[in-house]
Amino acid sequence: MSLIFVTGSNSAFFNSLLVFLQSFSERLPGQRLFVCDYGLTGPQATFLRGLGLLLEWPPSLAPASDVFVCKAALLRYLRHGGHRVEDGDAVVWMDGDLTVMDAGVGDFDTVVAEMRRTGAVAAACGETSGRRIDQMIAHFPDASVMRPFARVMADSSIESTLPYFSTGLFFCRSAAFLAGWDELTSAVDQHPLFEQNMFNVELHRRRLPFLGLDCETWQAQGSSLDKVALRPCGTGRPQAVIGSKNIRTLHATSPAQGHLLIAQGRFTAHHLDLTGLFKLFFSEPLRLHQLELLASFVLRHGDTLLRLGICGRAARPSRGFEFNSP
């Protein structure tokens, strides 16, 4: 099957992207992960362009657009990069703060095969808590912030008791669906989760056939991170499990405190320093796994990262790797 894997990043979260790129290359060898430019620096864009991964900013997208407007413009990025969605079995979107765990191409192929069997145009993860749309709206203490979402829902005659889906990781087999999502997101007043809300509107307003995925299995996040254990597996990197579940990816996102460490810092791998914003798991085993992946990536591409000024020479080299945050 033909799969088009895509993510996106701006300059601030470039360090998280490097963790993702390393985990992707190790777990899905032979596959390519395209990166949409959401406002990268020149050197960052040059680096990704040199790897053959960069999807350039589409001319039709207004300069300095919000990153979530950019995310919903996925079809524009793909077409500007010369990729016809109709030519692939599926586009697989993956947020840039994911870490791929014990997942192979076969796992993704199985989802696409089921989509083809059932005629589903999209496959996405339901909220871990199983929230419906009305429950998602009520989740905010000030319900007025979600009025734009509620208004579009009413205009589209969508029942509020329908399930709510995440855009952290999804599959899509329809260019028309992606175009509709882009159009809705560009038109709606910005509000919390507005691009994800418009994804749900596009999914439900046309009563399109879709496939629901288990969020914990495909992108463990939030309170699920408290239950994740790492254990050895045959690939050399650990497997993530929750009970008997094999977790495909870990997602560095959570609505609650205590799951993430987001801070400016300095990462040293042997003779190289990487500074900037880091988005890491608070759980030490999960955080160390991220840093091991980052060290592997930095050392693998060290000469280029150094030449472009993305990394600097460490004033105090490390025998392995170190992370320090003020």
C-alpha positions as CSV (number, residue, x, y, z in Angstrom):
1,M,0.0,0.0,0.0
2,S,1.1,3.6,-0.6
3,L,1.2,5.7,2.6
4,I,2.0,9.4,2.8
5,F,3.2,10.2,6.3
6,V,3.1,13.9,7.2
7,T,3.8,16.1,10.2
8,G,4.4,19.8,10.7
9,S,6.5,22.1,12.9
10,N,7.4,25.7,13.6
11,S,10.8,26.9,14.8
12,A,9.9,26.7,18.5
13,F,9.2,23.0,18.5
14,F,11.9,21.9,16.2
15,N,13.7,20.0,19.0
16,S,10.6,17.9,19.6
17,L,10.5,17.2,15.9
18,L,14.0,15.8,15.9
19,V,12.9,13.2,18.6
20,F,10.0,12.3,16.4
21,L,12.1,12.0,13.2
22,Q,14.6,9.6,14.9
23,S,11.8,7.4,16.4
24,F,10.1,7.3,13.0
25,S,13.3,6.4,11.1
26,E,14.1,3.6,13.5
27,R,10.6,2.1,13.7
28,L,9.5,2.6,10.1
29,P,12.6,2.2,8.0
30,G,12.2,2.9,4.4
31,Q,9.3,5.3,4.9
32,R,9.6,9.1,4.6
33,L,8.0,11.5,7.0
34,F,7.3,14.8,5.3
35,V,7.4,18.0,7.4
36,C,5.1,21.0,6.7
37,D,6.9,24.3,7.3
38,Y,4.8,26.2,9.9
39,G,7.4,28.9,10.4
40,L,10.8,27.3,10.6
41,T,14.0,29.3,10.6
42,G,16.1,29.4,7.5
43,P,18.6,26.9,8.8
44,Q,15.9,24.5,10.0
45,A,14.2,24.6,6.7
46,T,17.5,24.1,4.9
47,F,18.3,21.1,7.0
48,L,14.9,19.4,6.3
49,R,15.1,20.3,2.7
50,G,18.5,18.6,2.5
51,L,16.9,15.4,3.9
52,G,14.2,15.6,1.3
53,L,11.5,16.0,3.9
54,L,10.4,19.6,3.7
55,L,6.9,20.6,2.4
56,E,7.3,24.3,1.7
57,W,4.9,27.0,2.7
58,P,2.1,27.1,0.1
59,P,1.7,30.5,-1.7
60,S,-2.0,30.5,-1.1
61,L,-1.5,30.4,2.7
62,A,-1.3,33.9,4.2
63,P,2.2,34.8,5.7
64,A,2.5,34.2,9.5
65,S,-0.8,32.1,9.6
66,D,-1.5,30.5,12.9
67,V,0.0,27.0,13.2
68,F,-3.5,25.4,13.5
69,V,-4.6,27.2,10.3
70,C,-1.5,25.7,8.7
71,K,-2.3,22.2,10.0
72,A,-5.7,22.3,8.4
73,A,-4.1,23.4,5.2
74,L,-2.5,20.0,4.9
75,L,-3.9,19.4,1.4
76,R,-2.4,22.7,0.2
77,Y,1.1,21.7,1.5
78,L,0.9,18.3,-0.2
79,R,-0.2,19.7,-3.5
80,H,2.4,22.4,-3.4
81,G,4.9,19.7,-2.8
82,G,3.8,17.8,-5.8
83,H,1.9,15.0,-4.0
84,R,-1.5,14.0,-5.2
85,V,-3.6,12.6,-2.4
86,E,-5.6,10.6,-5.0
87,D,-2.4,8.7,-5.9
88,G,-1.9,7.3,-2.4
89,D,-3.9,4.8,-0.4
90,A,-3.9,7.2,2.5
91,V,-2.4,10.3,4.1
92,V,-1.3,9.6,7.7
93,W,-1.1,12.7,9.7
94,M,1.0,12.6,12.9
95,D,1.6,15.5,15.3
96,G,5.2,16.7,15.6
97,D,5.4,15.9,19.3
98,L,4.8,12.1,18.9
99,T,7.3,9.4,19.6
100,V,6.9,6.3,17.6
101,M,7.2,3.1,19.7
102,D,6.8,-0.5,18.7
103,A,4.9,0.1,15.4
104,G,5.5,-1.1,11.9
105,V,4.2,-0.3,8.5
106,G,1.9,-3.3,8.8
107,D,0.1,-1.6,11.6
108,F,-0.7,1.3,9.4
109,D,-1.5,-0.9,6.4
110,T,-4.0,-2.8,8.5
111,V,-6.0,0.4,9.2
112,V,-6.0,1.4,5.6
113,A,-7.1,-2.0,4.5
114,E,-10.1,-1.8,6.9
115,M,-10.9,1.7,5.7
116,R,-11.0,0.4,2.1
117,R,-13.1,-2.6,3.1
118,T,-15.7,-0.3,4.9
119,G,-15.5,2.7,2.6
120,A,-14.2,4.9,5.4
121,V,-12.7,8.2,4.2
122,A,-11.0,8.9,7.5
123,A,-9.8,7.0,10.6
124,A,-9.2,8.9,13.8
125,C,-8.8,8.4,17.5
126,G,-11.8,9.1,19.8
127,E,-11.0,11.0,22.9
128,T,-9.4,8.8,25.6
129,S,-12.3,9.6,27.9
130,G,-14.8,8.8,25.2
131,R,-16.2,12.4,25.2
132,R,-19.0,13.3,22.9
133,I,-19.0,16.7,21.2
134,D,-21.4,18.3,23.8
135,Q,-19.1,17.0,26.6
136,M,-16.1,18.4,24.9
137,I,-17.8,21.8,24.7
138,A,-18.9,21.6,28.3
139,H,-15.3,20.7,29.4
140,F,-14.4,24.4,29.3
141,P,-15.4,26.3,32.5
142,D,-16.3,29.3,30.3
143,A,-18.6,27.7,27.7
144,S,-18.7,31.0,25.7
145,V,-15.3,30.3,24.3
146,M,-16.7,27.4,22.3
147,R,-19.6,29.4,20.8
148,P,-18.0,29.5,17.3
149,F,-17.8,25.6,17.4
150,A,-21.4,25.4,18.6
151,R,-22.6,27.9,15.9
152,V,-21.0,25.9,13.1
153,M,-22.4,22.7,14.5
154,A,-25.9,24.2,14.5
155,D,-25.5,25.6,11.0
156,S,-24.5,22.2,9.8
157,S,-27.3,20.4,11.7
158,I,-24.9,18.2,13.6
159,E,-26.1,16.4,16.7
160,S,-24.0,17.3,19.7
161,T,-24.1,13.7,21.1
162,L,-21.9,12.4,18.3
163,P,-18.4,11.2,19.2
164,Y,-15.5,13.7,19.2
165,F,-12.2,12.8,17.5
166,S,-8.6,13.9,17.9
167,T,-6.4,15.2,15.1
168,G,-3.2,14.2,16.8
169,L,-3.0,11.2,14.5
170,F,-5.4,10.4,11.7
171,F,-5.7,8.6,8.4
172,C,-7.5,10.1,5.4
173,R,-8.3,8.8,1.9
174,S,-10.2,11.8,0.6
175,A,-8.8,15.0,-0.9
176,A,-12.4,16.5,-0.7
177,F,-12.4,15.8,3.1
178,L,-9.1,17.6,3.6
179,A,-10.3,20.5,1.4
180,G,-13.5,20.8,3.4
181,W,-11.5,20.8,6.7
182,D,-9.3,23.6,5.4
183,E,-12.2,25.7,4.2
184,L,-14.0,25.4,7.6
185,T,-10.9,26.1,9.6
186,S,-10.0,29.2,7.6
187,A,-13.5,30.6,8.0
188,V,-14.3,30.0,11.7
189,D,-13.4,32.5,14.4
190,Q,-10.4,31.1,16.3
191,H,-11.2,29.5,19.6
192,P,-9.8,26.6,21.7
193,L,-9.1,23.5,19.5
194,F,-10.6,25.3,16.5
195,E,-8.9,23.2,13.8
196,Q,-9.7,20.0,15.6
197,N,-13.3,21.1,16.1
198,M,-13.7,21.8,12.4
199,F,-12.2,18.4,11.6
200,N,-15.1,16.9,13.6
201,V,-17.6,19.2,11.8
202,E,-16.3,18.0,8.4
203,L,-16.4,14.4,9.5
204,H,-20.0,14.6,10.8
205,R,-21.8,17.1,8.6
206,R,-21.6,15.0,5.5
207,R,-22.2,11.8,7.4
208,L,-19.1,10.3,6.0
209,P,-18.1,6.8,6.8
210,F,-15.2,6.7,9.2
211,L,-13.2,4.3,11.3
212,G,-12.7,4.9,15.0
213,L,-9.3,4.1,16.5
214,D,-8.4,3.5,20.2
215,C,-6.6,6.6,21.3
216,E,-4.6,4.9,24.0
217,T,-3.2,2.4,21.6
218,W,-2.4,4.9,18.8
219,Q,-1.4,8.0,20.7
220,A,-1.2,7.5,24.4
221,Q,-1.4,10.9,26.1
222,G,-2.7,12.8,29.2
223,S,-3.6,10.5,32.0
224,S,-2.8,7.4,29.9
225,L,0.9,8.4,30.3
226,D,0.7,7.5,34.0
227,K,-0.1,3.9,33.0
228,V,2.7,3.4,30.4
229,A,5.5,1.0,31.1
230,L,8.6,0.4,29.0
231,R,9.9,-3.1,28.5
232,P,12.6,-4.6,26.2
233,C,11.7,-5.8,22.7
234,G,13.6,-7.2,19.8
235,T,14.2,-3.9,18.0
236,G,16.8,-2.6,20.5
237,R,14.5,0.2,21.7
238,P,11.9,-0.5,24.3
239,Q,8.2,-1.3,23.8
240,A,5.6,0.8,25.4
241,V,2.7,-1.0,27.0
242,I,-0.4,-0.3,29.0
243,G,-1.4,-3.6,30.5
244,S,-1.6,-6.0,27.5
245,K,-1.9,-3.1,25.0
246,N,1.1,-2.4,22.7
247,I,1.2,1.3,22.4
248,R,2.0,2.6,18.8
249,T,3.0,6.1,19.8
250,L,3.4,8.3,22.8
251,H,2.0,11.8,22.5
252,A,3.5,14.7,24.5
253,T,0.3,16.4,25.2
254,S,-2.0,16.6,28.3
255,P,-4.8,18.8,29.6
256,A,-3.4,18.2,33.2
257,Q,-0.2,19.2,35.0
258,G,2.4,16.6,35.9
259,H,2.7,14.9,32.6
260,L,5.0,17.2,30.6
261,L,8.2,19.2,31.1
262,I,8.2,22.2,28.7
263,A,11.2,24.5,29.2
264,Q,14.1,26.2,27.6
265,G,17.2,24.1,28.0
266,R,20.5,22.9,26.8
267,F,21.0,19.4,25.5
268,T,24.6,18.1,25.2
269,A,25.5,15.0,23.2
270,H,29.2,14.3,23.2
271,H,30.7,17.5,21.6
272,L,27.5,19.1,20.4
273,D,25.0,21.5,22.1
274,L,21.4,21.9,21.1
275,T,19.5,24.7,22.8
276,G,16.0,26.0,22.7
277,L,12.6,24.8,23.8
278,F,12.2,21.2,24.8
279,K,8.9,19.4,25.3
280,L,9.6,16.2,27.3
281,F,7.7,13.7,29.3
282,F,7.8,14.2,33.1
283,S,8.0,10.5,33.6
284,E,11.8,9.8,33.9
285,P,11.8,6.5,31.8
286,L,9.8,8.1,29.0
287,R,11.9,11.3,29.2
288,L,15.2,9.3,29.0
289,H,13.9,7.5,26.0
290,Q,13.2,10.8,24.2
291,L,16.7,12.1,25.1
292,E,18.3,8.9,23.9
293,L,16.5,9.3,20.5
294,L,17.5,12.9,20.4
295,A,21.2,12.1,21.1
296,S,21.1,9.5,18.3
297,F,19.7,12.0,15.8
298,V,22.1,14.8,16.8
299,L,25.2,12.6,16.5
300,R,24.0,11.1,13.2
301,H,23.5,14.5,11.6
302,G,26.0,16.4,13.7
303,D,28.2,17.8,10.9
304,T,25.2,19.3,9.1
305,L,23.6,20.6,12.2
306,L,26.9,22.2,13.2
307,R,27.5,23.8,9.8
308,L,24.0,25.3,9.7
309,G,24.3,26.7,13.3
310,I,21.4,24.6,14.6
311,C,23.9,23.0,17.0
312,G,27.0,24.5,18.6
313,R,30.2,23.0,19.9
314,A,29.9,22.1,23.5
315,A,32.0,24.1,26.0
316,R,31.8,21.1,28.3
317,P,31.5,17.9,26.2
318,S,29.7,14.9,27.7
319,R,30.6,11.3,27.5
320,G,27.0,10.5,26.7
321,F,24.3,13.1,26.8
322,E,23.0,15.6,29.3
323,F,20.0,17.8,29.6
324,N,19.9,21.0,31.7
325,S,17.2,23.5,32.1
326,P,17.6,26.7,34.1
